[in-house]
């Protein structure tokens, strides 16, 4: 048997040298994954210098090497936590980010004030926002729409695993999603691609592993957003609520996409890092 503390310290040094800011947390998460337990239990084992089977440590070492090569942590563990739910993720689907949790919160807050809200999540990816809303607003009916076949598989898998009776995942494009719901929807939420085509993402995890069609949104990054706004205008009834995620420097541009003759004045919200992250408004 080998010492968990020593293994974690060596893994942390390797990940830190690879430029990973969350080196210790990632090392603990990978060892927890191999042990089939939580990070808290790993921390306790490391604190006491508890032994770990060498076979487990060998598998752990291989995962650490892959993480040092900047393979996403969530691809290595096969899961990503998002608010109250756990999602299966991997190659072919966008890994949900912590900042998107506040976007889901805005949709949840809006839907929670309604009796039997109908919510549509456009470009649902792994199903993160749609399934989080369904889990936290049981009175809602939630439809997640995704066009990418690979991402759709992940979203459907997550819907089956979570078995939420009020959620369904359907194939569809931003521009023509669920026409049968025109004028009936209470909340439209979306985290569409919004990176300008010429911009190269800084993080290798994003640049090398997230699907390009979940990242890039045309010359100014806002082509999918324009489709979201048009689709929201079609789906929402008067008074219906829309929330969209966008880049930190796109707030003013996104607000301008909601014309005053169709929408109430739009408001941009900041995330926990004090960056513009989401814009909301209501249909006139």
C-alpha angles and dihedrals in degrees: 000000000000134000116265092205094057092045092051093047092051091047092048092053092050094049093045090052088054089058098256109148094197092052098139094043091048092049091051091047092051093049090046088052092053092046093046092235141098131277091252091061091047090052090051092050091049092047091057094039089242120184125252127198110263090229089059091046091051091055089045091053091053091052091049090053091051091049090050086056085058098253104157115266090228092056090054095049094034094228145077127199115228118180106302097345138073118224131200110231138169143133113346099033134081112252108235115244129220091241090062089063089076090051088055089047091058090052091045092050091051094046094045090065093059131081101229106354124194110215128188122195111199117207091010095178106182089005091255101143097034094050094042090054091047091050095048099038105045091176091062129092107218129195120190116200123201131167102187107093094212093049090044090060091055093046092050091047091053092047091053093046094049092042094204107174093207097055134077134173120218134181115248149124127252092243099055106018122157099339089179087073096055111145093001104085123106100191132022116190129178143171098193127176108281109164112115112247094244096052118098114212111240099220117074089215089064098034096049105028114028113085111259094228089060091054113037124067108180132275095325096023093244105094093101089045090057089053090049091052092049092047092046090052088054098044102041125082118221107293092024117144129234130191124183131182119224143160122292093253097044102074098104093043092050093048088053090059090069106076116213094235091063104026141044115241109296123234127207120216129206125226128227090279089057093249125133104260113154141023126207137187142148132247116251 
